[in-house]
């Protein structure tokens, strides 16, 4: 069994540029991750806020020994967004496609497939690999059996699995954050910045249900596959993806790295993760083939 790597997925939330820059500076220096995904995935209106510091962040991460991959939008709808995606394909770094509209621009060139493209079986994975995909991040709703089947048939590409963080469930052309504040998408005034981990949504019965992030719907719970980490390595998964949140992500990465390296027992690792994110509910239901919001005790 080869050593499984860790990645830090693209930031899904709207953080100020200074916080964004400082976060990745610490990741560059301290986080035991091999791959870092950068780029705006959710809303193109946020992209200009960090574009000026992006080259410096890329350089800092690469000096820190990280491989940088640039992520595309998950739902480009406007002409300027389509032009931006086309231009992204010319970057010197590998590009992660999060919408099928990116694939013609990347055809024949090594690239990554993000979790927003629905790779649900071996045939889909093979088709993408034949088109140049060298990394495939599977949708986070897949059970272990499906992950194993795809990983076993994905010769020529590394398979990545969502292992920590709120789970992306849907994305829309409408902005939920703007509507909540009585605004339109075009005049949102970037109210999503008020919720750096997403805005919790409760049911009418006051049950914690989902989270919203601009145009995106996420799970209320944080996926946490710390107990599944070593099993994922055994079935051929190459990389575990950690999604950035305001908790100590360097600490999260260290816990996962220690478990994968047999330096920490899984039950102790869970206690450490609960201490890092004390107000967070964890889930592993999708991986276990049950309701995604549940946590199946291992």
C-alpha positions in Angstrom: 0.0 0.0 0.0 1.5 3.3 -1.1 1.6 6.3 1.2 -1.7 8.3 1.0 -1.4 12.0 0.6 -3.5 14.9 1.9 -4.9 17.8 0.0 -6.5 21.1 1.1 -9.5 21.8 -1.1 -10.4 25.2 -2.5 -11.9 27.6 0.1 -15.6 27.6 -0.5 -16.4 30.6 1.7 -16.0 34.4 1.4 -13.0 35.4 3.5 -11.3 38.9 3.5 -8.2 38.9 1.3 -5.9 39.4 4.4 -7.3 36.4 6.2 -7.2 34.4 2.9 -3.5 35.3 2.4 -2.5 34.6 6.1 -4.3 31.3 6.1 -2.4 30.0 3.1 0.9 31.4 4.5 0.5 29.2 7.6 -0.5 26.2 5.4 2.6 26.7 3.3 4.8 26.7 6.4 3.1 24.2 8.7 0.4 22.0 7.2 1.4 18.4 6.3 -0.5 18.5 3.0 1.0 17.7 -0.4 -1.6 19.4 -2.6 -3.4 22.8 -2.2 -6.3 23.8 -4.4 -6.8 27.5 -5.0 -9.4 29.5 -6.8 -13.1 30.6 -6.6 -15.5 27.7 -7.0 -18.8 29.2 -5.7 -19.2 32.8 -6.9 -17.2 34.6 -9.5 -18.0 38.0 -7.8 -15.6 37.0 -5.0 -12.7 36.3 -7.3 -11.4 39.9 -7.6 -10.9 40.2 -3.8 -8.0 37.9 -3.7 -6.7 38.0 -7.3 -4.0 40.5 -6.5 -2.5 38.3 -3.8 -3.0 35.0 -5.6 0.5 35.0 -7.4 2.2 35.6 -4.0 0.2 32.9 -2.3 1.0 30.4 -5.1 4.7 31.2 -4.8 4.6 30.9 -1.0 2.9 27.5 -1.2 5.3 26.2 -3.8 8.3 27.3 -1.7 6.7 25.3 1.1 6.8 22.2 -1.1 3.1 22.1 -1.9 1.7 21.3 -5.3 -0.8 24.0 -6.3 -3.8 23.2 -8.4 -6.2 25.9 -9.6 -9.9 25.2 -9.3 -12.6 26.4 -11.7 -16.1 27.6 -11.0 -18.7 24.9 -10.3 -21.5 26.7 -12.2 -20.3 29.2 -14.8 -23.3 30.9 -16.4 -22.2 34.3 -17.7 -20.0 35.0 -20.7 -17.3 36.6 -18.5 -17.3 33.5 -16.3 -16.9 31.2 -19.4 -14.0 33.4 -20.7 -12.4 33.3 -17.2 -12.6 29.5 -17.3 -11.1 29.3 -20.7 -8.2 31.5 -19.7 -7.7 29.4 -16.6 -6.9 26.5 -18.8 -3.7 28.2 -19.9 -2.3 28.4 -16.4 1.1 26.9 -15.7 -0.4 25.0 -12.7 -2.6 22.0 -13.1 -6.3 22.9 -13.3 -9.2 21.3 -11.6 -12.4 21.2 -13.6 -15.6 21.6 -11.5 -17.9 21.9 -14.5 -18.0 19.9 -17.7 -17.7 23.2 -19.7 -14.0 23.2 -18.7 -13.3 19.8 -20.3 -13.0 21.0 -23.9 -10.4 23.5 -22.8 -8.4 20.9 -21.0 -8.7 18.0 -23.4 -5.4 16.3 -24.1 -3.6 18.1 -21.2 -3.1 16.7 -17.7 -5.8 18.0 -15.4 -7.8 17.2 -12.3 -11.5 16.6 -12.0 -13.3 18.2 -9.0 -16.0 16.8 -6.8 -18.6 18.9 -8.5 -18.5 16.7 -11.6 -20.5 13.6 -10.9 -18.1 10.6 -11.3 -20.4 7.9 -10.1 -18.9 4.8 -11.8 -15.9 3.2 -13.4 -17.0 4.1 -16.9 -17.2 7.8 -16.2 -13.8 7.7 -14.5 -12.3 5.9 -17.5 -13.8 8.4 -20.0 -12.3 11.3 -18.1 -8.9 9.6 -17.7 -8.8 9.0 -21.5 -9.4 12.7 -21.9 -6.4 13.6 -19.8 -7.6 13.6 -16.2 -4.8 12.6 -13.8 -6.6 13.3 -10.6 -10.3 12.6 -9.8 -11.9 14.0 -6.7 -15.0 11.9 -6.2 -18.4 13.3 -5.2 -18.6 13.2 -1.4 -21.9 11.3 -1.4 -20.4 8.0 -2.7 -20.3 4.9 -0.4 -17.2 3.0 0.3 -18.1 0.2 -2.2 -18.4 2.7 -5.0 -15.2 4.4 -4.1 -13.4 1.0 -4.1 -14.9 0.1 -7.5 -13.8 3.4 -9.1 -10.4 3.4 -7.5 -9.8 -0.1 -8.7 -10.6 0.8 -12.3 -8.9 4.2 -12.4 -5.4 3.2 -13.7 -3.6 6.3 -14.8 -5.3 8.7 -12.3 -5.1 9.3 -8.6 -8.4 9.1 -6.7 -9.2 11.7 -4.1 -12.0 11.5 -1.4 -13.6 14.3 0.6 -12.6 13.5 4.2 -13.2 16.6 6.3 -15.5 19.6 6.1 -19.1 20.6 5.2 -20.3 18.7 2.3 -21.3 20.6 -0.9 -24.8 19.4 -1.8 -26.1 21.8 -4.4 -25.4 25.0 -6.2 -27.8 27.4 -7.9 -27.9 30.5 -10.1 -29.8 32.2 -7.2 -28.1 33.7 -4.1 -29.7 32.5 -0.9 -27.6 34.9 1.2 -28.7 37.9 -0.8 -32.4 36.9 -0.7 -32.3 36.4 3.0 -31.2 40.0 3.4 -33.8 41.3 0.9 -31.3 41.9 -1.8 -30.8 40.6 -5.4 -27.8 38.6 -6.5 -26.4 41.6 -8.4 -26.7 43.9 -5.3 -25.8 41.4 -2.7 -23.2 43.6 -1.0 -21.3 40.4 -0.3 -23.3 39.5 2.8 -21.9 36.0 2.6 -18.8 37.4 4.2 -20.7 37.5 7.5 -20.6 33.7 7.7 -17.1 32.5 7.2 -18.1 28.8 7.6 -21.6 29.2 6.0 -24.9 30.2 7.5 -26.7 27.6 9.5 -30.2 26.7 8.3 -32.7 25.2 10.8 -36.0 23.5 10.1 -39.3 24.9 11.4 -38.9 22.5 14.3 -35.5 24.2 15.2 -33.5 21.2 14.0 -30.1 21.9 12.6 -30.5 21.0 8.9 -28.2 22.6 6.3 -25.9 25.6 5.7 -25.9 28.2 2.9 -23.0 29.9 1.3 -24.1 32.4 -1.2 -25.5 30.3 -4.1 -24.3 27.1 -2.5 -26.1 24.6 -0.2 -23.9 22.6 2.2 -24.5 20.1 4.9 -24.8 21.3 8.5 -22.5 18.5 9.6 -18.9 18.3 8.8 -17.8 15.1 7.0 -15.2 13.4 9.1 -13.7 10.2 7.8 -10.9 9.8 10.3 -12.0 6.3 11.2 -12.3 5.4 7.5 -8.9 7.0 6.5 -6.8 3.8 6.6 -9.4 1.7 4.9 -9.6 4.3 2.1 -5.9 3.9 1.6 -6.2 0.1 1.4 -8.9 0.3 -1.3 -6.7 2.4 -3.6 -7.6 6.0 -2.7 -4.5 8.2 -3.2 -5.5 11.4 -1.5 -7.9 12.6 1.3 -9.3 16.1 0.8 -9.7 18.5 3.8 -12.0 21.4 3.1 -10.9 24.8 4.7 -12.9 26.1 7.6 -12.1 28.7 10.3 -11.1 26.0 12.8 -7.4 25.1 13.0 -6.9 23.4 9.6 -3.2 22.8 10.3 -4.2 20.9 13.4 -6.8 18.9 11.4 -4.2 18.0 8.8 -1.7 16.9 11.4 -4.3 14.6 13.0 -5.1 13.0 9.7 -1.4 12.6 8.8 -0.7 10.9 12.2 -3.5 8.4 11.7 -2.4 7.6 8.2 1.2 7.2 9.4 0.1 4.9 12.3 1.3 7.5 14.8 -2.1 8.1 16.4 -5.0 5.7 17.1 -8.3 6.6 15.4 -10.3 7.0 18.6 -7.7 9.4 20.0 -7.7 11.3 16.7 -11.4 11.7 16.9 -11.1 13.3 20.4 -8.5 15.7 19.0 -10.7 16.7 16.1 -13.6 17.3 18.5 -11.3 19.6 20.5 -10.3 21.5 17.3 -13.9 21.9 16.2 -15.9 21.7 19.5 -19.2 23.2 18.2 -19.3 20.9 15.1 -21.4 17.9 14.4 -19.6 15.2 12.4 -21.0 12.8 9.9 -19.8 9.8 7.9 -23.1 8.5 6.6 -22.4 8.8 2.9 -19.3 6.7 3.1 -21.1 4.1 5.2 -24.0 3.9 2.7 -26.7 5.4 5.0 -28.2 8.9 5.6 -25.4 11.3 4.9 -26.1 13.5 7.9 -25.6 10.6 10.4 -22.5 9.5 12.1 -22.0 5.7 12.2 -19.9 4.8 15.2 -17.0 2.6 14.2 
